[in-house]
Amino acid sequence: MELVLIKSYKHLSIYEKDWCAILEGNQNKNPFIEFDFVYNWWKLIGENEGVEIYAVKEHNRMIAFFPFQLKKALLGYVVQFLAYKDAYYMDLIALKRDVNRVIMFVFDAIIDQKKSAVFHLHGLVESSGTPAKITNYLQARNMKEQYTRAVTATNEYARKTIFSTNTIRAKTYRNFLWSKEAIHARGVNRKT
């Protein structure tokens, strides 16, 4: 497998057919991971917003896309799905049969490149299977995660998962985010 970094919406346009074929193969129902949404959202916000789509190429074809937005923070990088706070549900774009191995390949590559990173992934619908596969990856790598769940309009559970690399800087920022999420969750529970 080969990792391809896409850093412009013009570069992304080359892979429209691959992206759409993967979603069609999975019978996608999530509008926020459709190619047109991602492309137009990126075009709207501009190219200086830290969008990095990690694509996986195997046997001369694209088999996965990880639509991330990276921000450089004091203690390292924060890796989020793109359109954080704009799109309610996100996911990886990969055929279901490939998800486990591309999660391992891409997360290992990002961790190797960035060293100190906190992953703050929102809107993972549990029925997609991706959250469980990320949890399996983290357990295999002996990494801790914290997640919160929310019920969606369609009565499914969506997760926000936070985990980090094993550097002291990343763990410090991860723990800060965990505390912030716990305080937010307590505030939401008091309102209901």
N, C-alpha and C positions, 0 to 999 in steps of 0.2 A: 504494500500500500504506500501511497505517496500523499503527502499533505500539500495542499495548494491554498495559499492565503489570498483571499479576495478583499481588496481594500478600496474598491470604487464600484459604483453601481454600473458603470460602463463595462467593467471587467465582468461583473455578475451577469450581464445580459448575454454573454457568450454561452452560459450554462442554463439558459431558460428551459430548453427542451429536457435536459437531464433532470432538473428540479421538478418540473411538471410530471415527468414520467414516474418519478419516485412517489410523488403524492397520489397520482392516479393508481399506481400499484397498491398503495395502502388504503385506497378509498377514503382519502382525507375529507374531514368535515370541519376542520379548523381554518376559518378564513384568515387568521393572522399569520399563518405560515405559507399561504399561497404566494406564488412568485410575484404576482402583480402588486399585492399589498406590500411585500418587502421592498421591491424595486421602487415603487412610488413613494413609500415612506422615506426611504433613503435619499431619493432624489429631492424630496421636500426639505429634509433637514440639512442636506449638504454633506460634503465629504470630509468635514473636519470634526466629526462627532465621535470618533473612535470606533466606528463600525469595522469589524473584522469578521468575515465569514470564512470559517475553516472548512475547506472541502476535501473530501477523500477521493483519490483517484486509484482505481485498480483495473488492471488489464485495459488501459487506455479509455476508461469511461469513469464518469463521476458516480460514486455510489452513496455519498452522504454530504450534507451541508449542516454546519453548526453556526447559526446566525447570532453572533455575539457582538456586544458593544463593550469595549475596554476603556477603563479610566485609570490613569496613573494617580495613585494616592500616596500619601506620605509614607505608608508602610508597605507599598508594593502596588500591585494591580488589582482592580476589581473587575471581574468578568461577569457580565450580565447578558441575558438574552436581549437582543435589540428591541427597541420600542418599549423599554421599561416605563411603566406608568401610562403608556399610550395603547398598548395591546394587552388584552386580558389573559389570553392563553398563548403559550409558546411551546415549542417542541423542537426536537432535532428533525432534520429531513433525511430519513434513511429508510430503506426497506426493512420491515420488521425482522427479517432473517439476519440482517447485518448489524443491528443496533448494538448488541453486546460488544462485538469486536471493534466497531468504530468508536464507541465510547472510550474503550481502553486506549485505542490508538491516539485519538485526538486529545483526550485529557492528559495522557502521559506526555504528549508532545508539547502542549501548552505549559504544563508544569515544568518540563525540562527547559523550555525557552524563557519563561518568565520568572522562574525560581520562587518568588514571593507573590502569591496570588490568592485572592479570596473569590470564590464562585458564589454568586448571589442569583440563583435561577428562579424566576417567578413563573407562575401560570402553567405548571406541568400537570395536565389532567391525568389522574391516576389510572383511568381506564386505558390509556394509551400504552401502559406498561413501561414507559421510559423512567418514571421515578424509581420503580423497583430495580431496574437495571442499573441506574446510577448508584443506588444504595449497595447493590452487589459489588460494583466496581470499588466503591469506597471501602467496603469491608475487606475486599481482596488486597487493597493497598494500605490497610490499617489506618484509615483516615476517618475522623469523626465528622458527622453531619448533624445539623438540626433542621427540622422542617416544621412548617405550620401548614394547616389544611383549612380550606374554605369551601363551602358548598357553592357550586355555580348555579346559574339560572336554570340549567337543565338537570339539576339535582345530582351532579357528579362532584367528586372531590378534586380540587386543584391544589397543588403544593407549591410552596416557596421553600426551596432548599438552599441552605448555606453551608459551605465547607471550604477548607483552605488547604494550601500546601503545608508542609510540616516545618516551615521556618518560624522562628520566634516572632518576627514582624507580622507575618500573615496570620498566625494564631492570635496575636494580640488584637488585630483588627477584626478577625472573625469573632472573637469573644465579645468585642464591642457591639458588633452587629447582632449577635445572639441576644445580648442584654436589651438592645433597642427593640428587637422583635418581641421579646417577652413583655416589655413595658407596653408596647402597642397592643399586644394580645389581651393583656389585663384591662386596658382602657376600652377595648371593643367589647369584652365580656361584661363590663360594668354598664355599658349603654344598653345592652339587650336584656 
